[in-house]
Amino acid sequence: MLSLFKKYATTQVELDNYNELVAIKELAHIAAKKSNQDEQLVKSGLLASVAQGASQAVGRVMTTTATITEAHHVHIVAVTFAKPINWSGTPIDFAFVILKPDDTDDAVIEHATNLIQQQLQDKDLAVLKSDSSALDKLVKNVKNELVA
């Protein structure tokens, strides 16, 4: 069956090792595939972003960005992990990857991050962790708010 709804989320991702580096590689792979971007560019962008401290962890949710020169608009991808990632000492179950073109204003990314946190408020994260449809809807809502 053909799906006309873009899928933004991948849930319950299994990793060989639940650390930052392995997670970044898998996040890059998933985000590149879902956004039709070059995986190496996404990986390089994520590594640079993390090295600059541009990742934000609130609760068990991490948001990170990567600048992708070939991107034409902001892409957001949601990923949940089968087991928590040890992210700088914080257990992370959810990752939201925001891919942005070079010319994206930092205020847009801050707004996207705030919208993600707002959308997660009052949600049962244990249930949401395995519900790709709900995560797809959450990302779609955030993207719609960004263009409104």
RAMOUR-V710816 format. One record per residue. SS is DSSP state (hx for helix, st for strand, lp for the rest). OMEGA is omega in radians with two decimals (NA if undefined). D_LAST is the distance of its C-alpha to the last C-alpha in whole Angstrom. Layout:
[[SS,OMEGA,D_LAST] [SS,OMEGA,D_LAST]]
//
This chain:
[[lp,-3.14,31] [lp,3.11,28] [lp,3.11,25] [lp,-3.11,21] [lp,3.13,19] [lp,3.13,19] [lp,-3.10,20] [lp,-2.98,19] [st,2.97,22] [st,-3.05,25] [st,3.04,28] [st,-3.13,31] [st,3.10,32] [lp,3.11,35] [lp,3.06,36] [lp,-3.10,40] [lp,-3.03,40] [lp,3.09,37] [st,-3.05,37] [hx,-3.05,34] [hx,3.11,35] [hx,3.12,35] [hx,3.13,32] [hx,3.13,30] [hx,-3.13,32] [hx,3.07,31] [hx,3.12,27] [hx,-3.14,28] [hx,-3.11,29] [hx,-3.11,27] [hx,3.12,23] [hx,-3.13,25] [hx,-3.08,26] [hx,-3.11,22] [hx,-3.10,21] [lp,3.09,23] [lp,3.12,24] [lp,-3.07,28] [hx,-3.13,29] [hx,3.09,31] [hx,3.12,28] [hx,3.14,26] [hx,3.11,29] [hx,3.13,30] [hx,3.12,27] [hx,3.12,27] [hx,3.11,30] [hx,-3.13,30] [hx,3.14,27] [hx,3.13,29] [hx,3.14,32] [lp,3.13,30] [lp,-3.08,29] [lp,3.08,25] [lp,-3.12,25] [st,3.10,24] [st,3.07,26] [st,-3.05,26] [lp,-3.14,28] [lp,-3.06,28] [st,3.11,25] [st,3.04,25] [st,3.11,22] [st,-3.11,22] [st,3.01,21] [st,3.05,23] [st,-3.12,22] [lp,-3.05,23] [lp,-3.11,24] [lp,3.13,23] [lp,3.14,20] [lp,3.10,17] [lp,-3.14,14] [lp,3.05,14] [st,3.07,15] [st,3.14,16] [st,3.10,19] [st,3.13,21] [st,2.97,25] [st,-3.09,27] [st,3.13,31] [st,3.08,34] [st,-3.11,35] [st,3.04,34] [st,3.02,34] [st,-3.09,35] [st,-3.11,33] [lp,3.10,35] [lp,-3.13,37] [st,3.08,34] [st,-3.08,33] [st,3.07,30] [st,-3.06,29] [st,3.00,26] [st,3.02,24] [st,-3.13,20] [st,3.11,21] [st,3.08,18] [st,-3.04,19] [st,3.00,17] [lp,3.13,18] [lp,-2.98,21] [lp,-3.13,19] [lp,3.10,16] [lp,3.12,16] [hx,3.13,17] [hx,3.11,15] [hx,-3.13,12] [hx,3.08,15] [hx,3.11,16] [hx,3.12,12] [hx,3.13,12] [hx,3.11,16] [hx,3.11,15] [hx,3.10,13] [hx,3.14,15] [hx,3.11,18] [hx,-3.13,16] [hx,-3.12,16] [hx,-3.13,20] [lp,3.09,21] [lp,3.06,24] [lp,3.04,24] [lp,-3.06,27] [hx,3.13,27] [hx,3.10,30] [hx,-3.11,29] [hx,-3.08,26] [lp,-3.12,27] [lp,-3.08,29] [lp,-3.08,26] [hx,3.12,24] [hx,3.13,22] [hx,3.10,21] [hx,3.05,20] [hx,-3.14,18] [hx,3.12,16] [hx,-3.14,15] [hx,3.13,14] [hx,3.09,12] [hx,3.13,10] [hx,-3.14,10] [hx,3.11,9] [hx,3.10,6] [hx,-3.13,5] [hx,-3.11,6] [hx,-3.13,4] [lp,NA,0]]
//
